Amino acid sequence: MKLSSILGILMLAAAIMYGEWKSSKEKRARIVSAGITVVAAVIGIILLIQPRLPGPTQVMKLLFGSVDKIMK
């Protein structure tokens, strides 16, 4: 089941990159859109494999929680 979901994510990411690649004329815009799509696909696959990973808010609280206490 996970393998088919991973393949689905990769196929969707490839379709998005293909559509963006054809519609954009600038090389820089193509690279940026492809990079964002690849990062999103990797995050999606990681969350599919490890669904109990902390969210972005929890990560920020972990990283900067002590800074908040120091500043008060």
N, CA, C and O atoms as a Tripos MOL2 file, in Angstrom:
@<TRIPOS>MOLECULE
protein
  288   287    72     0     0
PROTEIN
NO_CHARGES

@<TRIPOS>ATOM
      1 N           0.8200   -1.1820    0.0000 N.3       1 MET1
      2 CA          0.0000    0.0000    0.0000 C.3       1 MET1
      3 C           0.8710    1.2550    0.0000 C.2       1 MET1
      4 O           0.5940    2.2060   -0.7320 O.2       1 MET1
      5 N           1.9240    1.2590    0.8210 N.am      2 LYS2
      6 CA          2.7960    2.4250    0.8660 C.3       2 LYS2
      7 C           3.5620    2.6040   -0.4320 C.2       2 LYS2
      8 O           3.8160    3.7300   -0.8600 O.2       2 LYS2
      9 N           3.9290    1.4920   -1.0580 N.am      3 LEU3
     10 CA          4.6600    1.5780   -2.3130 C.3       3 LEU3
     11 C           3.8120    2.2420   -3.3940 C.2       3 LEU3
     12 O           4.3110    3.0690   -4.1570 O.2       3 LEU3
     13 N           2.5450    1.8850   -3.4600 N.am      4 SER4
     14 CA          1.6790    2.5110   -4.4530 C.3       4 SER4
     15 C           1.4560    3.9890   -4.1440 C.2       4 SER4
     16 O           1.3380    4.7960   -5.0660 O.2       4 SER4
     17 N           1.3980    4.3560   -2.8700 N.am      5 SER5
     18 CA          1.2630    5.7640   -2.4970 C.3       5 SER5
     19 C           2.5230    6.5480   -2.8500 C.2       5 SER5
     20 O           2.4420    7.6860   -3.3130 O.2       5 SER5
     21 N           3.6800    5.9420   -2.6310 N.am      6 ILE6
     22 CA          4.9380    6.5960   -2.9930 C.3       6 ILE6
     23 C           5.0160    6.7930   -4.4950 C.2       6 ILE6
     24 O           5.4070    7.8610   -4.9660 O.2       6 ILE6
     25 N           4.6480    5.7710   -5.2430 N.am      7 LEU7
     26 CA          4.6490    5.9080   -6.7010 C.3       7 LEU7
     27 C           3.6560    6.9740   -7.1580 C.2       7 LEU7
     28 O           3.9260    7.7090   -8.1080 O.2       7 LEU7
     29 N           2.5120    7.0610   -6.4880 N.am      8 GLY8
     30 CA          1.5310    8.0950   -6.8180 C.3       8 GLY8
     31 C           2.0750    9.4890   -6.5620 C.2       8 GLY8
     32 O           1.8770   10.3950   -7.3710 O.2       8 GLY8
     33 N           2.7620    9.6640   -5.4390 N.am      9 ILE9
     34 CA          3.3660   10.9640   -5.1260 C.3       9 ILE9
     35 C           4.4170   11.3180   -6.1720 C.2       9 ILE9
     36 O           4.4760   12.4570   -6.6360 O.2       9 ILE9
     37 N           5.2410   10.3520   -6.5400 N.am     10 LEU10
     38 CA          6.2860   10.6130   -7.5320 C.3      10 LEU10
     39 C           5.7000   10.9220   -8.9050 C.2      10 LEU10
     40 O           6.2080   11.7930   -9.6110 O.2      10 LEU10
     41 N           4.6390   10.2180   -9.2890 N.am     11 MET11
     42 CA          4.0090   10.4840  -10.5830 C.3      11 MET11
     43 C           3.3440   11.8570  -10.5980 C.2      11 MET11
     44 O           3.4160   12.5710  -11.5990 O.2      11 MET11
     45 N           2.7040   12.2270   -9.5040 N.am     12 LEU12
     46 CA          2.0840   13.5430   -9.4150 C.3      12 LEU12
     47 C           3.1450   14.6420   -9.4470 C.2      12 LEU12
     48 O           2.9600   15.6610  -10.1130 O.2      12 LEU12
     49 N           4.2390   14.4460   -8.7440 N.am     13 ALA13
     50 CA          5.3240   15.4290   -8.7610 C.3      13 ALA13
     51 C           5.9240   15.5550  -10.1640 C.2      13 ALA13
     52 O           6.2410   16.6560  -10.6130 O.2      13 ALA13
     53 N           6.0750   14.4300  -10.8460 N.am     14 ALA14
     54 CA          6.6060   14.4680  -12.2110 C.3      14 ALA14
     55 C           5.6470   15.1960  -13.1500 C.2      14 ALA14
     56 O           6.0840   15.9580  -14.0120 O.2      14 ALA14
     57 N           4.3550   14.9690  -12.9910 N.am     15 ALA15
     58 CA          3.3750   15.6570  -13.8400 C.3      15 ALA15
     59 C           3.3790   17.1620  -13.5750 C.2      15 ALA15
     60 O           3.2760   17.9600  -14.5070 O.2      15 ALA15
     61 N           3.4960   17.5420  -12.3150 N.am     16 ILE16
     62 CA          3.5560   18.9710  -11.9740 C.3      16 ILE16
     63 C           4.8140   19.6070  -12.5660 C.2      16 ILE16
     64 O           4.7520   20.6910  -13.1470 O.2      16 ILE16
     65 N           5.9500   18.9300  -12.4170 N.am     17 MET17
     66 CA          7.1900   19.4800  -12.9600 C.3      17 MET17
     67 C           7.1390   19.5770  -14.4860 C.2      17 MET17
     68 O           7.6350   20.5440  -15.0620 O.2      17 MET17
     69 N           6.5470   18.5880  -15.1340 N.am     18 TYR18
     70 CA          6.4330   18.6210  -16.5980 C.3      18 TYR18
     71 C           5.5680   19.8000  -17.0450 C.2      18 TYR18
     72 O           5.9180   20.5180  -17.9820 O.2      18 TYR18
     73 N           4.4420   19.9900  -16.3710 N.am     19 GLY19
     74 CA          3.5630   21.1010  -16.7310 C.3      19 GLY19
     75 C           4.2090   22.4530  -16.4910 C.2      19 GLY19
     76 O           4.0820   23.3600  -17.3130 O.2      19 GLY19
     77 N           4.8950   22.5900  -15.3790 N.am     20 GLU20
     78 CA          5.5750   23.8460  -15.0770 C.3      20 GLU20
     79 C           6.7490   24.0820  -16.0330 C.2      20 GLU20
     80 O           7.0210   25.2190  -16.4210 O.2      20 GLU20
     81 N           7.4280   23.0210  -16.4030 N.am     21 TRP21
     82 CA          8.5880   23.1430  -17.2860 C.3      21 TRP21
     83 C           8.1610   23.6370  -18.6600 C.2      21 TRP21
     84 O           8.8340   24.4670  -19.2730 O.2      21 TRP21
     85 N           7.0150   23.1080  -19.1430 N.am     22 LYS22
     86 CA          6.5510   23.5130  -20.4660 C.3      22 LYS22
     87 C           5.9850   24.9270  -20.4720 C.2      22 LYS22
     88 O           6.1070   25.6390  -21.4680 O.2      22 LYS22
     89 N           5.3640   25.3410  -19.3620 N.am     23 SER23
     90 CA          4.7070   26.6460  -19.3510 C.3      23 SER23
     91 C           5.6650   27.7960  -19.0650 C.2      23 SER23
     92 O           5.3630   28.9410  -19.4020 O.2      23 SER23
     93 N           6.7990   27.5220  -18.4600 N.am     24 SER24
     94 CA          7.7380   28.5770  -18.0970 C.3      24 SER24
     95 C           8.8190   28.7130  -19.1590 C.2      24 SER24
     96 O           9.3180   27.7230  -19.6940 O.2      24 SER24
     97 N           9.1660   29.9510  -19.4480 N.am     25 LYS25
     98 CA         10.2100   30.2060  -20.4470 C.3      25 LYS25
     99 C          11.5740   30.4580  -19.8160 C.2      25 LYS25
    100 O          12.6070   30.1990  -20.4340 O.2      25 LYS25
    101 N          11.5750   30.9610  -18.5880 N.am     26 GLU26
    102 CA         12.8380   31.2840  -17.9350 C.3      26 GLU26
    103 C          13.4450   30.0580  -17.2660 C.2      26 GLU26
    104 O          12.7420   29.2650  -16.6390 O.2      26 GLU26
    105 N          14.7460   29.9140  -17.4050 N.am     27 LYS27
    106 CA         15.4480   28.7740  -16.8130 C.3      27 LYS27
    107 C          15.4100   28.8350  -15.2890 C.2      27 LYS27
    108 O          15.2560   27.8110  -14.6240 O.2      27 LYS27
    109 N          15.5520   30.0430  -14.7420 N.am     28 ARG28
    110 CA         15.5640   30.2070  -13.2910 C.3      28 ARG28
    111 C          14.2240   29.8090  -12.6720 C.2      28 ARG28
    112 O          14.1890   29.1580  -11.6270 O.2      28 ARG28
    113 N          13.1300   30.1990  -13.3130 N.am     29 ALA29
    114 CA         11.7950   29.8430  -12.8140 C.3      29 ALA29
    115 C          11.5650   28.3400  -12.8990 C.2      29 ALA29
    116 O          10.9240   27.7550  -12.0260 O.2      29 ALA29
    117 N          12.0780   27.7280  -13.9290 N.am     30 ARG30
    118 CA         11.9570   26.2730  -14.0650 C.3      30 ARG30
    119 C          12.6770   25.5560  -12.9290 C.2      30 ARG30
    120 O          12.1520   24.6070  -12.3480 O.2      30 ARG30
    121 N          13.8710   26.0160  -12.6240 N.am     31 ILE31
    122 CA         14.6700   25.3780  -11.5730 C.3      31 ILE31
    123 C          14.0130   25.5640  -10.2090 C.2      31 ILE31
    124 O          13.9740   24.6320   -9.4050 O.2      31 ILE31
    125 N          13.4990   26.7600   -9.9470 N.am     32 VAL32
    126 CA         12.8590   27.0250   -8.6640 C.3      32 VAL32
    127 C          11.6060   26.1850   -8.4890 C.2      32 VAL32
    128 O          11.4030   25.5950   -7.4280 O.2      32 VAL32
    129 N          10.7610   26.1200   -9.5160 N.am     33 SER33
    130 CA          9.5300   25.3320   -9.3960 C.3      33 SER33
    131 C           9.8340   23.8440   -9.2720 C.2      33 SER33
    132 O           9.1540   23.1360   -8.5290 O.2      33 SER33
    133 N          10.8410   23.3640   -9.9870 N.am     34 ALA34
    134 CA         11.2230   21.9590   -9.8700 C.3      34 ALA34
    135 C          11.7800   21.6670   -8.4800 C.2      34 ALA34
    136 O          11.4930   20.6170   -7.9060 O.2      34 ALA34
    137 N          12.5690   22.5810   -7.9390 N.am     35 GLY35
    138 CA         13.1280   22.3870   -6.6050 C.3      35 GLY35
    139 C          12.0650   22.3500   -5.5260 C.2      35 GLY35
    140 O          12.1060   21.5030   -4.6340 O.2      35 GLY35
    141 N          11.1050   23.2750   -5.6070 N.am     36 ILE36
    142 CA         10.0200   23.2890   -4.6320 C.3      36 ILE36
    143 C           9.1890   22.0190   -4.7330 C.2      36 ILE36
    144 O           8.7790   21.4640   -3.7130 O.2      36 ILE36
    145 N           8.9370   21.5570   -5.9460 N.am     37 THR37
    146 CA          8.1570   20.3320   -6.1320 C.3      37 THR37
    147 C           8.8960   19.1190   -5.5870 C.2      37 THR37
    148 O           8.2800   18.2480   -4.9720 O.2      37 THR37
    149 N          10.1890   19.0480   -5.7990 N.am     38 VAL38
    150 CA         10.9860   17.9230   -5.2910 C.3      38 VAL38
    151 C          11.0030   17.9260   -3.7630 C.2      38 VAL38
    152 O          10.8550   16.8750   -3.1400 O.2      38 VAL38
    153 N          11.1810   19.0930   -3.1620 N.am     39 VAL39
    154 CA         11.1960   19.1770   -1.6920 C.3      39 VAL39
    155 C           9.8390   18.7530   -1.1270 C.2      39 VAL39
    156 O           9.7780   18.0250   -0.1350 O.2      39 VAL39
    157 N           8.7530   19.2070   -1.7560 N.am     40 ALA40
    158 CA          7.4150   18.8350   -1.2890 C.3      40 ALA40
    159 C           7.1730   17.3340   -1.4390 C.2      40 ALA40
    160 O           6.5620   16.7170   -0.5670 O.2      40 ALA40
    161 N           7.6470   16.7440   -2.5330 N.am     41 ALA41
    162 CA          7.4790   15.3050   -2.7340 C.3      41 ALA41
    163 C           8.2750   14.5080   -1.7010 C.2      41 ALA41
    164 O           7.7870   13.5000   -1.1880 O.2      41 ALA41
    165 N           9.4780   14.9440   -1.3960 N.am     42 VAL42
    166 CA         10.3020   14.2540   -0.4010 C.3      42 VAL42
    167 C           9.6510   14.3430    0.9770 C.2      42 VAL42
    168 O           9.6050   13.3540    1.7090 O.2      42 VAL42
    169 N           9.1480   15.5280    1.3300 N.am     43 ILE43
    170 CA          8.4620   15.6770    2.6150 C.3      43 ILE43
    171 C           7.2260   14.7900    2.6670 C.2      43 ILE43
    172 O           6.9440   14.1760    3.6960 O.2      43 ILE43
    173 N           6.4890   14.7200    1.5660 N.am     44 GLY44
    174 CA          5.3130   13.8510    1.5200 C.3      44 GLY44
    175 C           5.6550   12.3840    1.7080 C.2      44 GLY44
    176 O           4.9520   11.6650    2.4180 O.2      44 GLY44
    177 N           6.7270   11.9390    1.0780 N.am     45 ILE45
    178 CA          7.1480   10.5460    1.2090 C.3      45 ILE45
    179 C           7.6310   10.2590    2.6290 C.2      45 ILE45
    180 O           7.3170    9.2110    3.1940 O.2      45 ILE45
    181 N           8.3940   11.1860    3.2040 N.am     46 ILE46
    182 CA          8.8630   10.9990    4.5790 C.3      46 ILE46
    183 C           7.6870   10.9130    5.5370 C.2      46 ILE46
    184 O           7.6730   10.0610    6.4250 O.2      46 ILE46
    185 N           6.6990   11.7870    5.3690 N.am     47 LEU47
    186 CA          5.5230   11.7450    6.2430 C.3      47 LEU47
    187 C           4.6790   10.5050    6.0140 C.2      47 LEU47
    188 O           3.9850   10.0520    6.9240 O.2      47 LEU47
    189 N           4.7300    9.9520    4.8140 N.am     48 LEU48
    190 CA          4.0180    8.7060    4.5510 C.3      48 LEU48
    191 C           4.6790    7.5460    5.2870 C.2      48 LEU48
    192 O           3.9930    6.6590    5.7950 O.2      48 LEU48
    193 N           5.9930    7.5510    5.3450 N.am     49 ILE49
    194 CA          6.7290    6.4780    6.0080 C.3      49 ILE49
    195 C           6.6890    6.6440    7.5270 C.2      49 ILE49
    196 O           6.4910    5.6680    8.2510 O.2      49 ILE49
    197 N           6.8760    7.8750    8.0160 N.am     50 GLN50
    198 CA          6.8990    8.1710    9.4490 C.3      50 GLN50
    199 C           5.8090    9.1990    9.7770 C.2      50 GLN50
    200 O           6.1080   10.3880    9.8800 O.2      50 GLN50
    201 N           4.5590    8.7690    9.9440 N.am     51 PRO51
    202 CA          3.4760    9.7410   10.1500 C.3      51 PRO51
    203 C           3.4940   10.4330   11.5100 C.2      51 PRO51
    204 O           2.7940   11.4310   11.6840 O.2      51 PRO51
    205 N           4.2590    9.9500   12.4680 N.am     52 ARG52
    206 CA          4.2830   10.5560   13.8030 C.3      52 ARG52
    207 C           5.3840   11.5960   13.9670 C.2      52 ARG52
    208 O           5.6930   11.9930   15.0900 O.2      52 ARG52
    209 N           5.9770   12.0420   12.8680 N.am     53 LEU53
    210 CA          6.9860   13.0890   12.9660 C.3      53 LEU53
    211 C           6.3370   14.3870   13.4350 C.2      53 LEU53
    212 O           5.1730   14.6440   13.1310 O.2      53 LEU53
    213 N           7.0770   15.2000   14.1670 N.am     54 PRO54
    214 CA          6.4970   16.4620   14.6440 C.3      54 PRO54
    215 C           6.2410   17.4260   13.4920 C.2      54 PRO54
    216 O           6.9330   17.4140   12.4740 O.2      54 PRO54
    217 N           5.2300   18.2550   13.6870 N.am     55 GLY55
    218 CA          4.8920   19.2610   12.6940 C.3      55 GLY55
    219 C           5.8360   20.4460   12.7690 C.2      55 GLY55
    220 O           6.6830   20.5140   13.6600 O.2      55 GLY55
    221 N           5.6960   21.3820   11.8380 N.am     56 PRO56
    222 CA          6.6120   22.5240   11.8270 C.3      56 PRO56
    223 C           6.5130   23.3920   13.0820 C.2      56 PRO56
    224 O           7.5190   23.9450   13.5270 O.2      56 PRO56
    225 N           5.3280   23.5170   13.6500 N.am     57 THR57
    226 CA          5.1750   24.3200   14.8630 C.3      57 THR57
    227 C           5.9170   23.6860   16.0260 C.2      57 THR57
    228 O           6.5660   24.3860   16.8040 O.2      57 THR57
    229 N           5.8290   22.3810   16.1520 N.am     58 GLN58
    230 CA          6.5290   21.6910   17.2340 C.3      58 GLN58
    231 C           8.0470   21.7720   17.0650 C.2      58 GLN58
    232 O           8.7750   21.8770   18.0520 O.2      58 GLN58
    233 N           8.5190   21.7240   15.8340 N.am     59 VAL59
    234 CA          9.9600   21.8290   15.5910 C.3      59 VAL59
    235 C          10.4480   23.2230   15.9700 C.2      59 VAL59
    236 O          11.4930   23.3550   16.6070 O.2      59 VAL59
    237 N           9.7070   24.2660   15.5880 N.am     60 MET60
    238 CA         10.0930   25.6350   15.9500 C.3      60 MET60
    239 C          10.0790   25.8390   17.4670 C.2      60 MET60
    240 O          10.9490   26.5100   18.0200 O.2      60 MET60
    241 N           9.0840   25.2530   18.1260 N.am     61 LYS61
    242 CA          9.0130   25.3670   19.5900 C.3      61 LYS61
    243 C          10.2080   24.6550   20.2270 C.2      61 LYS61
    244 O          10.7610   25.1370   21.2160 O.2      61 LYS61
    245 N          10.6040   23.5220   19.6710 N.am     62 LEU62
    246 CA         11.7590   22.7960   20.1860 C.3      62 LEU62
    247 C          13.0460   23.5840   19.9820 C.2      62 LEU62
    248 O          13.8930   23.6390   20.8740 O.2      62 LEU62
    249 N          13.1940   24.1960   18.8030 N.am     63 LEU63
    250 CA         14.4120   24.9330   18.5010 C.3      63 LEU63
    251 C          14.5040   26.2590   19.2570 C.2      63 LEU63
    252 O          15.5650   26.6120   19.7710 O.2      63 LEU63
    253 N          13.3890   26.9900   19.3220 N.am     64 PHE64
    254 CA         13.4280   28.3340   19.8770 C.3      64 PHE64
    255 C          12.6840   28.4750   21.1960 C.2      64 PHE64
    256 O          12.4650   29.6010   21.6430 O.2      64 PHE64
    257 N          12.2930   27.3980   21.8260 N.am     65 GLY65
    258 CA         11.5740   27.4550   23.0950 C.3      65 GLY65
    259 C          12.4180   28.0460   24.2020 C.2      65 GLY65
    260 O          11.9250   28.8290   25.0130 O.2      65 GLY65
    261 N          13.6610   27.6830   24.2410 N.am     66 SER66
    262 CA         14.5350   28.2130   25.2940 C.3      66 SER66
    263 C          14.8390   29.6900   25.0600 C.2      66 SER66
    264 O          15.0480   30.4330   26.0190 O.2      66 SER66
    265 N          14.8690   30.1220   23.8190 N.am     67 VAL67
    266 CA         15.1060   31.5430   23.5250 C.3      67 VAL67
    267 C          13.9550   32.3780   24.0600 C.2      67 VAL67
    268 O          14.1660   33.4820   24.5620 O.2      67 VAL67
    269 N          12.7500   31.8640   23.9570 N.am     68 ASP68
    270 CA         11.5770   32.5750   24.4740 C.3      68 ASP68
    271 C          11.6690   32.7480   25.9890 C.2      68 ASP68
    272 O          11.3270   33.8070   26.5140 O.2      68 ASP68
    273 N          12.1200   31.7290   26.6810 N.am     69 LYS69
    274 CA         12.2490   31.8120   28.1410 C.3      69 LYS69
    275 C          13.3490   32.7890   28.5440 C.2      69 LYS69
    276 O          13.2140   33.4990   29.5400 O.2      69 LYS69
    277 N          14.4230   32.8270   27.7820 N.am     70 ILE70
    278 CA         15.5440   33.7230   28.0820 C.3      70 ILE70
    279 C          15.1340   35.1880   27.8780 C.2      70 ILE70
    280 O          15.5360   36.0610   28.6470 O.2      70 ILE70
    281 N          14.3390   35.4470   26.8460 N.am     71 MET71
    282 CA         13.9690   36.8250   26.5230 C.3      71 MET71
    283 C          12.9420   37.4150   27.4850 C.2      71 MET71
    284 O          12.7760   38.6340   27.5220 O.2      71 MET71
    285 N          12.2530   36.5870   28.2600 N.am     72 LYS72
    286 CA         11.2360   37.1000   29.1890 C.3      72 LYS72
    287 C          11.8300   37.5880   30.4490 C.2      72 LYS72
    288 O          11.1090   38.0500   31.3330 O.2      72 LYS72
@<TRIPOS>BOND
     1     1     2 1
     2     2     3 1
     3     3     4 2
     4     3     5 am
     5     5     6 1
     6     6     7 1
     7     7     8 2
     8     7     9 am
     9     9    10 1
    10    10    11 1
    11    11    12 2
    12    11    13 am
    13    13    14 1
    14    14    15 1
    15    15    16 2
    16    15    17 am
    17    17    18 1
    18    18    19 1
    19    19    20 2
    20    19    21 am
    21    21    22 1
    22    22    23 1
    23    23    24 2
    24    23    25 am
    25    25    26 1
    26    26    27 1
    27    27    28 2
    28    27    29 am
    29    29    30 1
    30    30    31 1
    31    31    32 2
    32    31    33 am
    33    33    34 1
    34    34    35 1
    35    35    36 2
    36    35    37 am
    37    37    38 1
    38    38    39 1
    39    39    40 2
    40    39    41 am
    41    41    42 1
    42    42    43 1
    43    43    44 2
    44    43    45 am
    45    45    46 1
    46    46    47 1
    47    47    48 2
    48    47    49 am
    49    49    50 1
    50    50    51 1
    51    51    52 2
    52    51    53 am
    53    53    54 1
    54    54    55 1
    55    55    56 2
    56    55    57 am
    57    57    58 1
    58    58    59 1
    59    59    60 2
    60    59    61 am
    61    61    62 1
    62    62    63 1
    63    63    64 2
    64    63    65 am
    65    65    66 1
    66    66    67 1
    67    67    68 2
    68    67    69 am
    69    69    70 1
    70    70    71 1
    71    71    72 2
    72    71    73 am
    73    73    74 1
    74    74    75 1
    75    75    76 2
    76    75    77 am
    77    77    78 1
    78    78    79 1
    79    79    80 2
    80    79    81 am
    81    81    82 1
    82    82    83 1
    83    83    84 2
    84    83    85 am
    85    85    86 1
    86    86    87 1
    87    87    88 2
    88    87    89 am
    89    89    90 1
    90    90    91 1
    91    91    92 2
    92    91    93 am
    93    93    94 1
    94    94    95 1
    95    95    96 2
    96    95    97 am
    97    97    98 1
    98    98    99 1
    99    99   100 2
   100    99   101 am
   101   101   102 1
   102   102   103 1
   103   103   104 2
   104   103   105 am
   105   105   106 1
   106   106   107 1
   107   107   108 2
   108   107   109 am
   109   109   110 1
   110   110   111 1
   111   111   112 2
   112   111   113 am
   113   113   114 1
   114   114   115 1
   115   115   116 2
   116   115   117 am
   117   117   118 1
   118   118   119 1
   119   119   120 2
   120   119   121 am
   121   121   122 1
   122   122   123 1
   123   123   124 2
   124   123   125 am
   125   125   126 1
   126   126   127 1
   127   127   128 2
   128   127   129 am
   129   129   130 1
   130   130   131 1
   131   131   132 2
   132   131   133 am
   133   133   134 1
   134   134   135 1
   135   135   136 2
   136   135   137 am
   137   137   138 1
   138   138   139 1
   139   139   140 2
   140   139   141 am
   141   141   142 1
   142   142   143 1
   143   143   144 2
   144   143   145 am
   145   145   146 1
   146   146   147 1
   147   147   148 2
   148   147   149 am
   149   149   150 1
   150   150   151 1
   151   151   152 2
   152   151   153 am
   153   153   154 1
   154   154   155 1
   155   155   156 2
   156   155   157 am
   157   157   158 1
   158   158   159 1
   159   159   160 2
   160   159   161 am
   161   161   162 1
   162   162   163 1
   163   163   164 2
   164   163   165 am
   165   165   166 1
   166   166   167 1
   167   167   168 2
   168   167   169 am
   169   169   170 1
   170   170   171 1
   171   171   172 2
   172   171   173 am
   173   173   174 1
   174   174   175 1
   175   175   176 2
   176   175   177 am
   177   177   178 1
   178   178   179 1
   179   179   180 2
   180   179   181 am
   181   181   182 1
   182   182   183 1
   183   183   184 2
   184   183   185 am
   185   185   186 1
   186   186   187 1
   187   187   188 2
   188   187   189 am
   189   189   190 1
   190   190   191 1
   191   191   192 2
   192   191   193 am
   193   193   194 1
   194   194   195 1
   195   195   196 2
   196   195   197 am
   197   197   198 1
   198   198   199 1
   199   199   200 2
   200   199   201 am
   201   201   202 1
   202   202   203 1
   203   203   204 2
   204   203   205 am
   205   205   206 1
   206   206   207 1
   207   207   208 2
   208   207   209 am
   209   209   210 1
   210   210   211 1
   211   211   212 2
   212   211   213 am
   213   213   214 1
   214   214   215 1
   215   215   216 2
   216   215   217 am
   217   217   218 1
   218   218   219 1
   219   219   220 2
   220   219   221 am
   221   221   222 1
   222   222   223 1
   223   223   224 2
   224   223   225 am
   225   225   226 1
   226   226   227 1
   227   227   228 2
   228   227   229 am
   229   229   230 1
   230   230   231 1
   231   231   232 2
   232   231   233 am
   233   233   234 1
   234   234   235 1
   235   235   236 2
   236   235   237 am
   237   237   238 1
   238   238   239 1
   239   239   240 2
   240   239   241 am
   241   241   242 1
   242   242   243 1
   243   243   244 2
   244   243   245 am
   245   245   246 1
   246   246   247 1
   247   247   248 2
   248   247   249 am
   249   249   250 1
   250   250   251 1
   251   251   252 2
   252   251   253 am
   253   253   254 1
   254   254   255 1
   255   255   256 2
   256   255   257 am
   257   257   258 1
   258   258   259 1
   259   259   260 2
   260   259   261 am
   261   261   262 1
   262   262   263 1
   263   263   264 2
   264   263   265 am
   265   265   266 1
   266   266   267 1
   267   267   268 2
   268   267   269 am
   269   269   270 1
   270   270   271 1
   271   271   272 2
   272   271   273 am
   273   273   274 1
   274   274   275 1
   275   275   276 2
   276   275   277 am
   277   277   278 1
   278   278   279 1
   279   279   280 2
   280   279   281 am
   281   281   282 1
   282   282   283 1
   283   283   284 2
   284   283   285 am
   285   285   286 1
   286   286   287 1
   287   287   288 2
@<TRIPOS>SUBSTRUCTURE
     1 MET1         2 RESIDUE 1 A MET
     2 LYS2         6 RESIDUE 1 A LYS
     3 LEU3        10 RESIDUE 1 A LEU
     4 SER4        14 RESIDUE 1 A SER
     5 SER5        18 RESIDUE 1 A SER
     6 ILE6        22 RESIDUE 1 A ILE
     7 LEU7        26 RESIDUE 1 A LEU
     8 GLY8        30 RESIDUE 1 A GLY
     9 ILE9        34 RESIDUE 1 A ILE
    10 LEU10       38 RESIDUE 1 A LEU
    11 MET11       42 RESIDUE 1 A MET
    12 LEU12       46 RESIDUE 1 A LEU
    13 ALA13       50 RESIDUE 1 A ALA
    14 ALA14       54 RESIDUE 1 A ALA
    15 ALA15       58 RESIDUE 1 A ALA
    16 ILE16       62 RESIDUE 1 A ILE
    17 MET17       66 RESIDUE 1 A MET
    18 TYR18       70 RESIDUE 1 A TYR
    19 GLY19       74 RESIDUE 1 A GLY
    20 GLU20       78 RESIDUE 1 A GLU
    21 TRP21       82 RESIDUE 1 A TRP
    22 LYS22       86 RESIDUE 1 A LYS
    23 SER23       90 RESIDUE 1 A SER
    24 SER24       94 RESIDUE 1 A SER
    25 LYS25       98 RESIDUE 1 A LYS
    26 GLU26      102 RESIDUE 1 A GLU
    27 LYS27      106 RESIDUE 1 A LYS
    28 ARG28      110 RESIDUE 1 A ARG
    29 ALA29      114 RESIDUE 1 A ALA
    30 ARG30      118 RESIDUE 1 A ARG
    31 ILE31      122 RESIDUE 1 A ILE
    32 VAL32      126 RESIDUE 1 A VAL
    33 SER33      130 RESIDUE 1 A SER
    34 ALA34      134 RESIDUE 1 A ALA
    35 GLY35      138 RESIDUE 1 A GLY
    36 ILE36      142 RESIDUE 1 A ILE
    37 THR37      146 RESIDUE 1 A THR
    38 VAL38      150 RESIDUE 1 A VAL
    39 VAL39      154 RESIDUE 1 A VAL
    40 ALA40      158 RESIDUE 1 A ALA
    41 ALA41      162 RESIDUE 1 A ALA
    42 VAL42      166 RESIDUE 1 A VAL
    43 ILE43      170 RESIDUE 1 A ILE
    44 GLY44      174 RESIDUE 1 A GLY
    45 ILE45      178 RESIDUE 1 A ILE
    46 ILE46      182 RESIDUE 1 A ILE
    47 LEU47      186 RESIDUE 1 A LEU
    48 LEU48      190 RESIDUE 1 A LEU
    49 ILE49      194 RESIDUE 1 A ILE
    50 GLN50      198 RESIDUE 1 A GLN
    51 PRO51      202 RESIDUE 1 A PRO
    52 ARG52      206 RESIDUE 1 A ARG
    53 LEU53      210 RESIDUE 1 A LEU
    54 PRO54      214 RESIDUE 1 A PRO
    55 GLY55      218 RESIDUE 1 A GLY
    56 PRO56      222 RESIDUE 1 A PRO
    57 THR57      226 RESIDUE 1 A THR
    58 GLN58      230 RESIDUE 1 A GLN
    59 VAL59      234 RESIDUE 1 A VAL
    60 MET60      238 RESIDUE 1 A MET
    61 LYS61      242 RESIDUE 1 A LYS
    62 LEU62      246 RESIDUE 1 A LEU
    63 LEU63      250 RESIDUE 1 A LEU
    64 PHE64      254 RESIDUE 1 A PHE
    65 GLY65      258 RESIDUE 1 A GLY
    66 SER66      262 RESIDUE 1 A SER
    67 VAL67      266 RESIDUE 1 A VAL
    68 ASP68      270 RESIDUE 1 A ASP
    69 LYS69      274 RESIDUE 1 A LYS
    70 ILE70      278 RESIDUE 1 A ILE
    71 MET71      282 RESIDUE 1 A MET
    72 LYS72      286 RESIDUE 1 A LYS
